[in-house]
Amino acid sequence: MSRPRPRQGTGLPPGAVPWLHDTGRFIGRWLYRPAFRIRVQGVDRVPRTGPVVLVANHSSMIEPQLIFGMLPRRSVFLVKEEMFTGAAGWGLRRIGQVPVRRGVPDRAALHTVTEVLRDGGLVGVFPEGTRGAGDVSQAQQGAAWLVRAGGAVVLPVAVRGTRRRQGERRRLRPVIDVVVGEPFALDVGKGRAGLASATERLRDTLAALVRAVDDERAGRDRED
C-alpha cells in the first residue's frame, strides 16, 4: 500500500491543516516578544521557493518556536516523538510537524519529510539531536541524508540568548538574536562515508555561525 503524499504545493505533510499552520506561525512570531527583545537578521537569505533543509542550534524549547514564527515561508520540523501526546500532539500534527524517534533511524519520519522536500518544502532539523551544547547524534546524519534524498540546499540558523549564561546578571527583557546564515549547496557523497563527510561540514558551518553571533553579542555587552 502506498504512503500518503503531501498536498501538492502546500509545503506540508499529510494531515496538516494549512490555515492552522499559518496561525501557529503568527503565534510563534509574537509569543515571546513581551518577555524578550528579539532581533532577527538575515531573513532575506531564506530561499522563498524550492527544497531547503534548515539546521539550527537548540538549547531550550524557545528556539524552535522562534524560528518557526520568523520564517517567511511554511516549515516542517522534526520533533521528538515524546512531544506528541494529548492535545499538544494533535496540535503539532495539524500544524504539520513530524514526530521522530531519537537514537535510532526513523524511516517513517525521514520518508515523510523527504516527500515534503520533493514537493519543494522547507524541513527543519536540530543537528544536536537533544537540547544541549554540541551533542552530535543521529539527527545530524539525518540532516545530511535529507539533503541528499531531497535535493535540497542547506540553510543554517543560529539562535542565542534564550538561556542566561552562568554568572550573567538577570536583565529586563534580554535580547535574543536569531541570525540566518547564507544558504549553501552541500555535496553528499554515496554511502556512510559521504554522509559522515557532509555531516562534518554541516556541523562546522553551523558552529561557525553560532560563534560569530556569540562574538557579536560579547562585543555589544562590552559596549553596554
BAFI-3210 file (N, C-alpha, C; in Angstrom, 3 decimals, decimal comma, padded with zeros to 6 digits):
// residues 224
n [1|2|3|4|5|6|7|8|9|10|11|12|13|14|15|16|17|18|19|20|21|22|23|24|25|26|27|28|29|30|31|32|33|34|35|36|37|38|39|40|41|42|43|44|45|46|47|48|49|50|51|52|53|54|55|56|57|58|59|60|61|62|63|64|65|66|67|68|69|70|71|72|73|74|75|76|77|78|79|80|81|82|83|84|85|86|87|88|89|90|91|92|93|94|95|96|97|98|99|100|101|102|103|104|105|106|107|108|109|110|111|112|113|114|115|116|117|118|119|120|121|122|123|124|125|126|127|128|129|130|131|132|133|134|135|136|137|138|139|140|141|142|143|144|145|146|147|148|149|150|151|152|153|154|155|156|157|158|159|160|161|162|163|164|165|166|167|168|169|170|171|172|173|174|175|176|177|178|179|180|181|182|183|184|185|186|187|188|189|190|191|192|193|194|195|196|197|198|199|200|201|202|203|204|205|206|207|208|209|210|211|212|213|214|215|216|217|218|219|220|221|222|223|224]
n.u [000,849|000,602|002,201|000,712|000,974|002,356|000,081|000,053|002,018|001,519|003,594|003,521|003,140|001,081|-002,136|-001,784|-003,078|-003,384|-004,264|-004,212|-001,507|-000,451|-001,581|-000,281|002,334|002,064|001,511|003,913|005,647|005,083|004,794|006,872|007,703|006,808|008,409|011,054|013,571|013,676|015,871|016,081|017,978|018,940|016,760|016,115|017,744|016,554|015,562|012,814|011,414|011,512|013,299|014,525|016,786|016,814|019,120|019,703|020,821|020,065|019,063|017,036|013,432|012,520|013,793|012,886|010,243|010,588|012,063|010,271|008,214|009,411|010,216|009,788|008,200|006,361|007,160|008,463|009,177|011,290|010,370|010,876|009,374|008,216|006,880|004,461|001,834|-001,489|-003,442|-001,444|000,082|-001,814|-002,153|000,453|000,698|-001,340|-000,424|001,578|003,981|006,482|006,767|009,679|011,683|014,184|017,659|017,582|017,471|014,766|012,724|010,131|009,590|011,666|010,983|008,558|009,305|011,101|009,432|008,113|010,209|010,666|008,397|009,021|009,280|010,247|012,316|013,047|015,788|017,330|020,536|021,973|020,443|019,535|018,429|020,970|024,553|026,293|026,034|026,614|024,617|022,431|020,527|021,949|023,300|020,992|020,194|022,077|021,458|018,871|019,358|020,665|018,716|016,525|017,369|018,076|018,986|021,083|020,266|021,646|020,874|021,238|020,474|020,650|020,784|018,547|018,915|020,185|023,554|025,936|026,620|025,909|024,257|020,808|018,591|016,196|013,876|015,749|018,000|017,358|018,986|018,305|019,710|020,068|022,022|024,028|022,499|023,567|024,867|025,246|027,387|026,711|028,184|028,146|026,943|027,938|030,303|030,086|027,898|029,011|031,105|029,676|028,078|029,994|030,701|028,261|028,031|030,318|029,793|027,428|028,353|030,293|028,679|027,207|029,309|030,079|027,808|027,853|030,250|029,584|027,558|029,011|030,721|028,814|027,895|030,174|030,265|028,001]
n.v [-001,190|002,205|005,066|008,023|011,125|014,494|017,300|018,646|021,460|022,771|022,572|021,078|018,144|015,104|015,323|017,762|021,028|023,743|026,440|026,358|025,902|028,337|030,072|029,171|029,961|032,738|033,058|032,062|034,041|036,226|035,453|035,468|038,079|039,926|039,158|039,101|040,927|040,643|040,120|039,839|038,724|038,592|037,410|037,792|036,055|033,598|031,115|031,566|029,700|026,215|023,172|023,033|022,366|023,232|023,916|024,207|025,502|024,368|024,931|025,254|025,136|027,280|028,096|026,503|027,467|030,204|030,240|028,938|030,824|033,152|032,609|033,307|031,599|028,511|025,828|022,630|020,782|018,304|016,734|015,605|012,518|012,279|014,597|014,387|013,928|013,751|016,795|018,552|016,997|016,491|019,104|019,702|017,899|018,838|021,340|020,574|019,414|016,850|013,775|012,225|009,442|009,348|008,546|006,279|005,201|006,627|005,617|006,126|008,795|010,115|009,461|010,840|013,607|013,751|013,542|015,958|017,727|017,018|018,015|020,599|021,865|023,246|021,892|021,555|020,827|019,957|019,644|018,869|017,054|016,601|018,790|020,924|021,381|020,868|018,046|015,581|013,689|011,065|012,572|014,516|013,166|012,521|014,990|015,457|013,233|013,879|016,119|014,904|013,065|014,669|016,613|019,179|022,582|023,861|025,629|027,463|028,384|030,423|030,742|032,701|033,562|032,660|031,352|032,155|032,840|031,224|032,995|035,374|038,478|038,997|040,355|042,847|041,993|040,451|040,270|038,320|036,823|036,002|034,621|034,281|032,373|032,191|030,432|027,258|024,948|021,485|018,911|015,651|012,675|009,178|006,461|005,650|006,989|009,257|010,514|010,994|012,808|014,975|015,589|016,535|018,940|020,298|020,535|022,076|024,449|025,398|025,658|027,650|029,831|030,142|030,816|033,267|034,824|034,765|036,163|038,682|039,353|039,414|041,599|043,624|043,545|044,442|047,074|048,014]
n.w [000,000|-000,885|000,605|002,092|000,339|000,468|000,367|-002,665|-003,316|-000,904|000,886|003,160|005,298|004,957|006,527|007,751|008,446|006,518|007,236|010,013|010,415|009,467|011,308|013,616|012,981|013,109|015,842|016,928|016,032|017,628|020,278|022,289|022,488|024,497|026,674|025,811|023,965|020,679|018,113|014,727|012,069|008,647|007,322|004,698|003,406|003,308|001,140|-000,980|-002,406|-003,383|-002,347|000,956|003,578|006,787|009,331|012,771|015,966|019,329|022,437|024,216|024,674|023,325|020,954|018,616|018,303|017,895|015,467|013,761|013,763|012,686|010,086|006,609|005,158|004,930|007,176|008,101|010,886|012,353|015,231|018,542|019,411|021,901|022,450|021,237|022,493|023,748|023,623|022,775|021,036|019,041|018,083|017,135|015,004|013,336|012,592|011,008|011,898|012,438|014,082|015,485|016,272|018,690|018,604|017,047|013,611|012,017|009,797|008,865|009,608|008,233|005,603|005,365|005,605|003,519|001,314|001,623|001,034|-001,638|-002,689|-002,761|-000,291|002,987|005,428|008,827|010,980|014,025|014,554|016,835|018,094|020,760|023,419|024,345|024,345|021,575|021,194|019,038|017,132|015,872|014,501|013,200|011,172|009,876|008,822|006,757|005,195|004,382|002,789|000,672|-000,229|-000,795|-002,551|-001,659|-000,658|001,973|004,918|007,382|010,763|013,583|016,994|019,793|023,271|024,561|026,902|030,110|030,674|032,868|035,771|034,640|034,886|035,642|033,285|032,327|029,972|028,141|025,285|022,446|019,795|016,510|013,838|010,434|008,324|005,280|002,638|001,322|-001,096|-000,616|-001,143|-000,979|-000,666|-001,745|000,331|003,772|004,290|002,701|003,936|006,482|005,910|004,818|007,013|008,792|007,580|007,733|010,544|011,137|009,727|010,948|013,589|013,243|012,561|014,932|016,689|015,570|016,079|018,881|019,335|018,345|020,125|022,519|022,039|021,940|024,566|025,918|025,097|026,305]
ca.u [000,000|001,441|002,055|000,126|001,921|001,938|-000,826|000,990|002,066|001,316|004,814|003,182|002,910|-000,322|-002,797|-001,621|-004,124|-002,620|-004,605|-003,724|-000,068|-000,194|-001,922|000,819|003,471|001,768|001,688|005,339|006,326|004,814|004,585|007,894|008,118|006,661|009,445|012,392|013,801|014,085|016,498|016,144|018,836|019,182|015,575|016,129|018,535|015,742|015,002|011,349|010,868|012,437|013,588|015,521|016,970|017,274|019,783|019,793|021,187|018,868|019,422|015,821|012,229|012,126|014,350|012,034|009,068|011,039|012,403|009,014|007,447|010,057|010,464|008,811|007,521|005,973|008,274|008,132|010,296|011,332|010,199|010,954|008,042|007,652|006,035|003,212|000,838|-002,642|-003,811|-000,229|000,421|-002,799|-001,845|001,697|000,429|-002,200|000,355|002,498|005,259|006,623|007,448|010,823|012,269|015,580|018,626|017,503|016,992|013,309|012,473|008,830|009,736|012,521|010,210|007,560|009,894|011,690|008,351|007,899|011,288|010,443|007,294|009,535|009,102|011,374|012,337|013,977|016,422|018,270|021,568|022,468|019,634|018,891|018,768|022,278|025,600|027,244|025,897|026,448|023,900|021,839|019,783|022,861|023,419|019,708|020,168|022,823|020,692|017,755|019,892|020,936|017,488|015,543|017,937|017,851|020,074|021,153|020,124|021,994|020,261|021,737|019,654|021,394|020,177|017,355|019,287|021,144|024,826|026,311|027,260|025,404|023,202|019,483|018,218|014,810|013,698|017,037|017,997|017,561|019,373|018,008|020,518|020,025|023,245|023,894|022,195|024,644|024,705|026,072|027,604|026,688|028,612|027,436|027,252|028,148|031,417|029,550|027,096|029,901|031,808|028,710|027,689|031,063|030,599|027,077|028,350|031,284|029,150|026,520|029,159|030,922|027,649|026,924|030,447|030,024|026,750|028,356|031,260|028,875|026,861|030,007|031,128|027,719|027,884|031,279|029,882|026,999]
ca.v [000,000|003,396|006,002|009,303|012,143|015,844|018,003|019,306|022,910|023,356|022,505|020,448|016,703|014,684|015,540|019,129|021,978|024,950|027,661|026,199|026,111|029,767|030,675|028,834|030,826|034,064|032,992|031,923|035,298|037,254|034,881|035,786|039,488|040,632|038,769|039,254|041,776|039,665|040,705|038,860|039,180|037,697|036,721|037,894|034,949|032,381|030,884|031,621|028,515|025,113|022,361|023,576|021,752|024,224|023,347|025,240|025,077|024,087|024,812|025,360|024,917|028,533|028,235|026,014|028,312|031,463|030,023|028,628|032,058|034,236|032,238|033,901|030,547|027,376|024,957|021,371|020,400|017,007|016,993|014,344|011,930|012,439|015,794|014,135|013,301|014,579|017,930|019,114|016,160|016,762|020,410|019,633|017,221|019,662|022,433|019,995|018,961|015,401|013,120|011,391|008,707|009,719|007,493|005,201|005,691|006,597|005,648|006,728|010,251|010,568|009,362|011,915|014,911|013,701|013,873|017,414|018,362|016,774|018,893|021,970|022,448|023,512|020,983|021,994|019,784|020,428|018,602|018,378|015,898|016,838|020,102|020,923|022,020|020,134|016,598|015,175|012,416|010,532|013,598|015,249|012,337|012,632|016,231|015,218|012,270|014,592|016,938|014,012|012,442|015,659|017,584|020,473|023,415|023,935|026,970|027,466|029,425|030,445|031,463|032,849|034,436|032,079|030,916|033,053|032,187|031,134|034,204|036,568|039,132|038,941|041,600|043,017|041,712|040,207|040,193|037,054|037,013|034,951|035,014|033,347|032,382|032,057|029,076|026,704|023,598|020,509|017,699|014,490|011,501|007,924|005,621|006,232|007,934|010,504|011,139|011,467|013,986|016,067|015,930|017,349|020,297|020,895|020,877|023,167|025,678|025,874|026,076|028,926|030,867|030,357|031,556|034,647|035,500|034,938|037,228|039,951|039,642|039,778|042,964|044,508|043,591|045,291|048,453|048,381]
ca.w [000,000|-000,973|001,706|001,662|-000,074|000,852|-000,524|-003,564|-003,288|000,421|001,668|004,429|005,199|005,041|007,811|008,212|008,048|006,182|007,964|011,381|010,336|009,341|012,600|014,513|012,645|013,643|017,299|017,186|015,741|018,633|021,609|023,282|022,441|025,777|027,639|025,238|022,796|019,672|016,935|013,640|010,982|007,518|006,817|003,248|002,866|003,240|-000,208|-000,925|-003,045|-003,550|-001,161|001,880|004,888|007,755|010,507|013,795|017,315|020,141|023,852|025,017|023,883|022,696|019,600|017,521|018,112|017,306|014,061|013,094|013,604|011,934|008,699|005,686|004,409|005,770|007,544|008,767|011,739|013,025|016,660|019,292|019,482|023,250|022,469|020,526|023,361|024,086|022,778|022,175|019,894|017,982|017,514|016,373|013,729|012,479|012,008|010,043|012,438|012,240|015,209|015,133|017,395|018,889|018,875|016,059|012,321|011,947|008,366|008,577|009,704|007,140|004,361|005,341|005,315|002,180|000,384|001,736|000,266|-003,068|-003,064|-002,727|001,034|003,887|006,580|009,859|011,789|015,042|014,433|018,114|018,442|022,037|023,929|024,963|023,559|020,770|021,129|017,644|017,210|014,650|013,780|012,336|009,977|009,199|008,050|005,517|004,407|003,776|001,703|-000,458|-000,736|-001,231|-003,474|-001,010|-000,183|003,438|005,479|008,808|011,588|014,958|017,968|021,049|024,263|025,188|028,258|030,776|030,932|034,272|036,280|033,967|035,661|035,032|032,654|031,940|028,544|027,495|023,827|021,737|018,405|015,535|012,679|009,306|007,537|003,838|002,165|000,511|-001,635|000,086|-001,923|-000,093|-001,415|-001,525|001,475|005,097|004,233|002,170|004,991|007,547|005,436|004,713|008,375|009,367|007,035|008,360|011,925|011,149|009,255|011,985|014,735|012,904|012,645|016,354|017,256|015,079|016,829|020,249|019,321|018,173|021,381|023,522|021,747|022,328|026,028|026,372|024,831|027,323]
c.u [000,885|001,162|001,447|001,215|001,439|000,908|000,019|000,876|001,892|002,609|004,626|002,936|001,429|-000,881|-002,666|-002,744|-003,448|-002,975|-004,194|-002,208|000,243|-000,543|-000,819|002,046|003,264|001,983|003,169|006,103|006,189|004,789|005,579|008,298|007,839|007,796|010,861|012,400|014,405|014,614|016,654|016,962|018,902|017,977|015,527|016,948|017,741|015,219|013,483|010,693|011,942|012,761|014,755|015,573|017,582|017,916|020,012|020,262|019,947|019,286|018,208|014,630|011,820|012,581|013,430|010,848|009,444|011,328|011,144|008,229|008,086|010,282|009,385|008,111|007,197|007,174|007,766|009,348|010,151|011,363|010,210|009,549|007,400|006,731|004,638|002,238|-000,293|-002,921|-002,601|000,173|-000,524|-002,467|-000,592|001,475|-000,373|-001,449|001,519|003,847|005,283|007,359|008,584|011,336|013,736|016,441|018,603|017,079|015,470|012,897|011,149|008,919|010,559|011,787|009,225|008,189|010,629|010,650|008,023|008,956|011,063|009,273|007,720|009,425|010,398|011,243|013,419|014,469|017,335|019,373|022,097|021,650|018,867|019,206|020,096|023,289|026,446|027,155|025,633|025,847|023,305|021,129|020,679|023,119|022,125|019,615|020,884|022,070|019,537|018,210|020,098|019,643|016,525|016,068|017,848|019,139|019,995|021,062|020,474|021,335|020,804|020,790|020,416|020,660|018,944|017,632|020,318|022,412|025,172|027,059|026,762|024,259|021,883|019,116|016,728|014,708|015,036|016,890|018,204|017,892|019,022|018,696|020,484|021,323|022,963|023,516|023,331|024,293|025,687|026,176|027,714|027,015|027,833|027,863|027,479|029,271|030,960|028,718|027,981|030,611|030,876|028,250|028,728|030,985|029,378|027,394|029,288|030,650|028,231|027,301|029,818|029,911|027,320|028,054|030,417|028,957|027,196|029,368|030,586|028,145|027,840|030,501|030,066|027,645|028,991|030,963|028,870|027,655]
c.v [001,241|004,330|007,305|010,303|013,517|016,394|018,906|020,820|023,541|023,432|021,831|018,951|016,360|014,920|016,945|020,012|023,317|026,187|027,566|026,399|027,602|030,514|030,401|029,680|032,226|034,099|032,910|033,213|036,300|036,749|035,388|037,258|040,259|040,343|039,031|040,339|040,873|040,400|039,612|039,459|038,124|036,969|036,754|036,774|033,651|032,209|030,815|030,403|027,431|024,404|022,919|022,706|022,815|023,496|024,468|024,640|025,044|023,905|024,951|025,075|026,167|028,598|027,723|026,929|029,655|031,299|029,774|029,904|033,079|033,883|032,825|032,870|029,404|026,460|023,749|020,944|018,960|017,263|015,660|013,822|012,062|013,651|015,526|013,328|014,286|015,685|018,540|018,319|016,370|018,072|020,391|018,970|018,115|020,868|021,906|019,570|017,423|014,774|012,238|010,706|009,051|008,487|006,324|005,809|005,541|006,752|006,322|008,252|010,792|010,507|010,526|013,244|014,916|014,046|015,360|018,159|018,191|017,580|020,365|022,643|022,686|022,614|021,449|020,840|020,464|019,388|018,075|017,195|016,073|018,256|020,009|021,515|020,962|018,625|016,198|013,783|012,056|011,597|014,370|014,469|012,415|013,881|016,051|014,248|012,957|015,476|016,082|013,485|013,456|016,682|019,005|021,260|023,463|025,382|026,922|028,637|029,297|031,266|031,504|033,826|033,880|031,593|031,865|032,286|032,220|032,396|035,487|037,162|039,073|040,316|041,635|042,879|041,538|040,037|038,754|037,391|035,783|035,374|033,914|033,484|032,269|030,612|028,561|025,300|022,671|019,243|016,506|013,250|010,252|007,247|006,386|007,250|009,286|011,251|011,727|012,743|015,191|016,535|016,826|018,786|021,012|021,393|022,082|024,493|026,258|026,377|027,423|030,071|031,181|031,151|033,018|035,448|035,748|036,073|038,593|040,346|040,069|041,206|043,959|044,646|044,493|046,756|048,953|048,590]
c.w [000,000|000,201|001,203|001,344|000,396|-000,124|-001,396|-003,473|-001,921|001,217|003,009|004,234|005,256|006,447|008,346|007,676|007,772|007,000|009,434|011,433|010,298|010,621|013,615|014,249|013,217|015,158|017,647|016,981|016,883|020,071|022,643|023,314|023,730|026,758|027,132|024,170|021,719|018,447|015,880|012,505|009,880|006,968|005,291|002,601|002,742|001,817|-000,130|-001,549|-003,086|-002,253|-000,348|003,126|005,797|008,930|011,510|015,114|018,203|021,588|024,767|024,113|023,105|021,237|018,495|017,246|017,486|015,814|013,239|012,800|012,694|010,469|007,782|004,803|005,360|006,015|008,306|009,573|012,223|014,525|017,402|019,582|020,860|023,358|021,910|021,380|023,615|023,097|022,088|020,937|018,730|017,285|016,662|015,016|012,791|011,919|011,164|010,573|012,489|013,421|014,727|016,398|017,485|019,119|017,921|014,728|012,230|010,484|008,026|008,596|008,544|005,801|004,255|004,960|003,975|001,132|000,431|000,925|-001,232|-003,601|-003,016|-001,382|001,785|005,110|007,560|010,711|012,806|015,158|015,758|018,617|019,738|022,465|024,648|024,027|022,878|020,782|019,681|017,622|015,865|013,830|012,837|011,047|009,172|008,353|006,725|004,607|003,692|002,625|000,466|-001,064|-001,341|-002,202|-002,959|-000,820|001,336|003,887|006,965|009,542|013,009|015,823|019,276|021,963|024,925|026,601|028,824|031,099|032,416|034,693|035,655|034,770|034,898|034,494|032,363|030,428|027,841|025,986|023,361|020,285|017,589|014,241|011,626|008,519|006,048|003,478|001,287|000,031|-000,931|-000,761|-000,965|-000,922|-001,060|-000,225|002,765|005,107|003,704|003,187|006,083|007,140|005,350|006,092|009,037|008,856|007,608|009,760|011,978|010,737|010,309|013,192|014,473|012,998|014,100|017,011|016,832|015,826|018,264|020,324|019,201|019,451|022,471|023,302|022,143|023,843|026,568|026,173|025,847|028,679]
res [m|s|r|p|r|p|r|q|g|t|g|l|p|p|g|a|v|p|w|l|h|d|t|g|r|f|i|g|r|w|l|y|r|p|a|f|r|i|r|v|q|g|v|d|r|v|p|r|t|g|p|v|v|l|v|a|n|h|s|s|m|i|e|p|q|l|i|f|g|m|l|p|r|r|s|v|f|l|v|k|e|e|m|f|t|g|a|a|g|w|g|l|r|r|i|g|q|v|p|v|r|r|g|v|p|d|r|a|a|l|h|t|v|t|e|v|l|r|d|g|g|l|v|g|v|f|p|e|g|t|r|g|a|g|d|v|s|q|a|q|q|g|a|a|w|l|v|r|a|g|g|a|v|v|l|p|v|a|v|r|g|t|r|r|r|q|g|e|r|r|r|l|r|p|v|i|d|v|v|v|g|e|p|f|a|l|d|v|g|k|g|r|a|g|l|a|s|a|t|e|r|l|r|d|t|l|a|a|l|v|r|a|v|d|d|e|r|a|g|r|d|r|e|d]
***
